[in-house]
């Protein structure tokens, strides 16, 4: 029997925490398009990528065929601090909605970083340490990824330099202080500390920044500093691989009680949480073993799936990264300064983009005032204050449950609760004070940005 056919259940340890990560690409008939070198428009080689990323992570990034990667013991030991994470039946929410639907959520906020991001942060920091590097650089939107990486680097004794999207840096001062507690340096992006940052500031004076801007600065800092590499908290294949532990644990718990979800829902910015949650379920769908409905939920202010184009584009605003084929609004697109900082990325994971283009997944875009209303409804009955990013999935789950109430269907809904919102109280305050407004780019805004896409396909 080939490794690909072996059920993932045998890869569970005694505490029901997976001993492997699952590579969804191995089961995709249509593989995600390769990263391209922007100078030659040829697929990026391992040697080229190793100048930016850690060697082992490059191998994971480029591997479309190996279904399982063993999780190193040191990483599993770290995971044991907070994994397996809770899978919760939302009985109180079901009762409040008076719905026949059964609602489950996988809660990833039960660690100090407050989100799922730690799953990949410890993996990437581990491979950097094993390679003998001095430190790493990264970007962060809402701050969860920066916090997670600073924790991982502090644990392993690595230097950590974080470029934080400027609007989040200003909205969430306590988040950046937590990063500093763990030894990280935090710079608001775009900044005057890098050449690309100065260029962006000159082109967009007064900009509140974006993940694309912060990525550009972090990459420049990494390649110009000996002994450093760049690590990314979402989008990349390697990150979705690490986050598959979310879905593997969720499926293990549901299988144990004979529960099969009809709908799986996740918020979508770059794709790490969504890709990790749906991985084993989508694998079954691709192999023809079961069928599920998948819903990606994104902010109306940054609608990559629902209003973007499926094209090759730069992953960063400064155009220093490789080209990725993805649903994109254009690397020059600067989202409005709404309160879902972790979802303010112009593009989407190549894996999820391919699945969406193949019709295997749906996407919806929602307004932030509706998101915060759903967040409060959830918090009042389930006892967890959710992050704005997570609350996009909550809103979609509530809407699905209400439809079940209207139709009488007894669907089972699973969504990802990616993190807590205790560092988002400024945003909650604006919502309470009537100061929160909805933003959506015009068709002209998007067309102007898409017109600047590189001429590749």
N, C-alpha and C positions, 0 to 999 in steps of 0.2 A: 504494500500500500504506500503510495507516495505521500510526502509530507503535506501536500496541498489537500489531500482527502481526509487527513486525520482530524476528527472533531476537536475544536479548540478546548473543550471541557477537560481534556487530559492534560492541558497545560496550566491547570489551576493548582495552586499550592493548597495546603491543608486549611488555611484560613480563607480560602475562596478568593484570594487575590491572584490575578493572572500572573504567570511567569513569562509571558510573551506579549509583545505588541503585535497587532494584526495589520498587515499591509493590504488595504482594500484594493490597491491597484492590481494586485496579483489576480483578482477575479474580474477585472474590467476587460471586456472584449475590446472596447475603444479606450486605449490608454491615453492619459493626459498628454498633450503635446509637450515636447522637450523645451527646456530653457534655451534661449538663443543668445549667442554672443552678439551684442549690438553692433560691433565693428564688422564682423564677417557674416552675420545672419546664419551662422552654422550652429548646431547644437553644442552647448557648453560641454567641455570635457571635464573629467575629474580634476586634472591638473590645473585647469583654469579656475575652477570653483574652490580648490584648496587654498588659493591665495586669500580668500575671504572667509571661508567656513572651515571648521575642523574636519580632518580627514575622514573619520568614521561617520560623521554626519553627512558628508558628501556621498559616501557609499550608500547610506540609507536614502538619500535624496534621489539618487539615480536608479535605484533598484525597483523595477516595475513587476518583478516576477516572483520574488521570495515572499511566501504568504505570511511567515512568522519570523520575528526577530526576538531572540531570547533577551529578557531584561537582565542586565548584569546584577549580581547579588548586591553590590553596594547601593544600587538604585532601589532595589526591592526593599532593602533594609530602611532606607530613607522613607519610602512610600508607607512603611508600616506605621509611621507617626500619625497618618491621617487616612490611610486606606485599609480595607475597602471603605468607600464613602457611602453615606446613607442613600438608599432608595426608599422613598416615602410615598405611601398612599395618602392622597389629599382628601381624607374623609370629610373634614370640615368645609373645605371649598366645595366639594360635591353637594353637601347638604345646603350650603348657602345658595348655590346656583340651581338647586332643585332639578338636577339633571340625572338621567339614567346612566350617563357616562361614568366610567371609572378613570380617575386621573392619578397618575404617578409622576413623581419628579425625582431626578437624580441630583442630589445636592452636593455641589463641589466647593462650597464655601467654608467647610469645616477645617480650615487651616489658617495660619496667621496671615498668609497673603490674601486670604478672602476669596480665592477663585480657583478655577481649574488650571490656571497657568503654571502652577508649581509642578504639574506632571511632566511637562517638557523642560522647564527651567532646570530641574535637577539633572535630567538626562543630558542636556546640552553642556551644562557646567561640568559634569562628570567627564565627558569626552574631551573637553578643553583641558581639564586638569590632567587626564591620562596622557594627553599629547605633550604635556610639559609646558603649556602656555602660561603666561603671566596673568593675563586678564582677558575680559571680553567687553564688547560694546553692544549696545542695543538701543531700540526705541521703545517708548510706551505711550499709549493713548490715555486711557482712563487711569492708568497707574498700576493695574493688577499685575501685568507682565513685569514691569520694572520692579515691583515689590517682590514678586516670586523669584526673579533672577537674582536680586540682591540677597535674598535669603539663601538661595542655593550657593552663591559665590561665597557668602560669609561662612557657610558651613564647610566649604571645601578649601577656603583660604585663597580665593582668586579675587583680583581687582575687578570692579564692575563699574562701568561708565554708562549712565543712562541719559538719553536725550528724550525729554518728556514734551509732548505736544503742548504748546504754550497755553492754550485756553484751559487745558486740564491742570497744568502747573499752577495756574492762577486760581482755578476753581477748587482745587483739592490740595491745599497746603499740607494737610496732615498726612496724606498719602506719600508725598515726597519726603516728609520727615521720617516716616517708617523706613523708606529706602535707605536713608542716611543712618538710621539705627543699625542697619545690617552692613554698613560700611561703604555703600555706593555713593558716587558723585552724581548729582542730578542737575542737568542743564536744560532750561526752557528752549524749545525748538520752534522756529528757526532761530539760530543764535549767531553771534559774531565770532564764535570760536572756530568755525570751519569755513573753507572757501565756498562750499555749496550753500551754507547757511547765509553768508553775506550776499551771495547772488540772489537767493530767494527773497531776502529782505529788500534788496534793491528793486526787484521786479514786482513784489507785492508788499509795499510799505504798510506797516500796521497789521499784517496778517496774524490771525490767531493760530496758524500752523495746521498741520495735518500729519497723519501717520506717514504719508509719503515723504514729507519734508524731514521728519525725524529719522526715517530710515536712511535717507541720503547722508545726513550728518553722521550717523552711527557707522555707516560703511566707510566713509572717508576717514573717520577717526581710527577705525580698525586697521585699514590697509596702510595707514601712515605711521602706525605705532608698532615697533618690533615686539614680537611676543604676544600679540593680540589677534583675536579673530572676532568676527561679527556673529551674533546669534539673533534669531528672529522668533517672535512669539506666536506667529500665526502664518497662514498662507502656504508655507512650504510643505512639501510632501513629508519631510522628516517630522514636522510638528504634528501633522495629522496622525502619523504613525504612533507617536508617543501618546497622543490623546485618545487613541483607541482603547486604552485601559478603561475609560469612562463607559463606553458601550459594552465592552466585554463583561465588566462587573454588573452592569444593569441587566444584560441578557441572562447572566448566570442566576441572578436573584429572581428574575421573572420566571425563568425556566423551572426553578426549584418549586415554585408554587403553581406551575402550569398556566401561567398568564402570558398571553401573546398580544402585544399592542397592535392596534389597527393604524394608529397615527403616531409618528415620531416627529417632534418639533424642536427646533433649536434656533437661537438668535444667530445672525450671520453678519460678520464684519469682514474678517479675512477668511474665516472658516474653521478655526481650530476646534472650538467646542462642538459645532454642528457636525464636522467630519468625524470627530472622536466618538460622539454619541451614536451616530447612525451606522458606524463602520460594520459591526457584525450583522446587523439587521439588513443593511444594503448588500452585504456579501451573500446572505441567503437569497435575497431577491435576484441578484445577478446570477446565482447558480441554479435558479428555478426551484429552490426548496421551500420558499414561502413568499408571501406578498405583503408589502407594507406601503403606506402612504407617508411621504416625507415632506415636511414644510420648512423652508428657510424663511426666517422673519428678519427683515432689515429696516432701518429707519428711512422714512420718506425723504429725509434730508440728504441721504447718501445711498440712492437706490441702484446699486451695481447690477444686481440680477434683473430687476424688473424694468429698468430703463437704460441699462448699459448695452454695450456692443461686445460680441464675442470675438475678440481680436487679440493680436500680440500687442503688448504694451509694456512700458517700464513699470517695475514694482515701486518705484520711488519718484518723487517730484524732481529731484536733481538729475535724473537720468544717468545714474552711475551704476545701477544694478543690471543684471541680465533681463532680457525680454521674456515675458511669460504670456502664454495664450490663456486668456481668462475673460470673464465678464468684467468690463471696466467702464468707468466714466471718463477715463483719460488721466494720465499721471499728473497733469497740470490742474486737475479739478481740486479746488479747495472747498471742503464742505463747510456749511454754516456751523457756528459754535454752539451746537446743541449739547445735551447732557448725556449722550451715550458715546463717550470718548473712545471706547474700545471698538466701536462700529464705524468710526469715521475714516475708513480706508477706501480708496477709489476703485479697488479691484477685489477679486475673489479668488480663492484657491483654485488652481488649475484642475485638481481632482474634482471638486464640487462643480466647477464650471462645465467640465465634460459631462458629468452625470446630469446636470440641469439641461444642457443642450441635447442630451439623449432622451429627454422626457422622463427621466427616472425620479425627478424631484420637482416640487412646486416652490414658488416663492411669493411672498407678499411683502408690501411696504406699508408701514404704519406710522401714524403721527405721534410725536412725543407726549402730547397732553393725554392721549388715550393710553399710552404706555404707563405713565405715572398713575393714572386712575386705576389701571389694572394692578399695578404694584401695591397700591394702598389697599385695594380690595383683598389681595392675597395676604398681605401682612396682617390685616385685622383678623383673619380667620385661621391662618397657618402659623403665625408667630415668628416669621422670618422677614426681616426687612431686606428686600432683594435689590441687587444692583440694577441700574437702568438698563444695562445690556440684557441681563437675564429677563427683565420684565417684558421685553419684546416677545419672548417665547411664552411668558405667562399670559399676555394679552391674546395671542393666537390660540392657546389652550382653552382659555375661557370662552372665546368665540366658538370654538369647536364644540365645547360642552353645551353651550346655549343652543346650538343647532341641533344637538342630540335631544335637548329638552323639547324643541319644537317638532321634531320628526319622530321622537320616541325610540330612536336607535340607541342601542346599548354598546357604544364603542368604548374601547380602551385607549386612553391617550397617555403618551409618555413625553415629557419635555425635560430639557436640561435647565436646571437652576444653577447657573454658572458661578454665582458669587453673591456676596452680601453688599448692602448699600450703605453701610455705616460711615463711609467716607464721602457719601454723596448727599449729605444733608443740606448743603447749600442749594443743590438742585431741587430737593424736596421742598425747601423753603420757598424757592421761586414758584414752584407749582402751587403751594398753599397761598402765596401772596398774589396770585393772578399775574405774575410777571413772566410766566413761561409762554412762549409763542411757538407756533409750528412753522417750520421752514421746509420748502421744497424747491429745488432748482427748476427754472423754466426750461422748456424745450430748447430755447435759444442758448441757454447756459450750457446745456449738455452737448448740443450740436457744436458749439464753439470749441469745447474741450475735445470732443471726439475728432474734430477736424485736424487736431495736432498729433493724432496717433501715428506712430512710425509706419512707413509703407512696407509691410512685410507680406501680408496675404490679402 
